[in-house]
């Protein structure tokens, strides 16, 4: 002979979506709504505080290194100098690659400066190699 379940809260067979008390002999009128479904955590992203250089629409944002990785800042300035001093080309190139990796790892932005360093570093390195080859 099958035995009835022990008294307790069970999924409601009468009105699905909640729980109903079973007293050991039958279903009672005591019901409770189902607990709410778990909500996936989603961080709330807030806008950066307004200020000088806070957004890309502000021209100062493009002049000052706000929010950029240190690698992209250094790579950008070394690339500026490497445009005129060719032997800094390989340094700018390596710093540009390091800045791209840091940006891809999510440590900040600055990909524009990093690509600038890669392009100028490559150009300066090739120009330096051409200059050395012409001397030889």
Secondary structure, DSSP 8 states (H G I E B T S, - for coil): ------SEEEE-SSSTTEEEEE-SSSEEEEEEE------------------TT-STTSHHHHHS-TTB-HHHHHHHHHHHHHTTSGGGHHHHHHHHHHHHHHHHTTS-B-HHHHHHHHHHHHHHHHHHHHHHHHH-
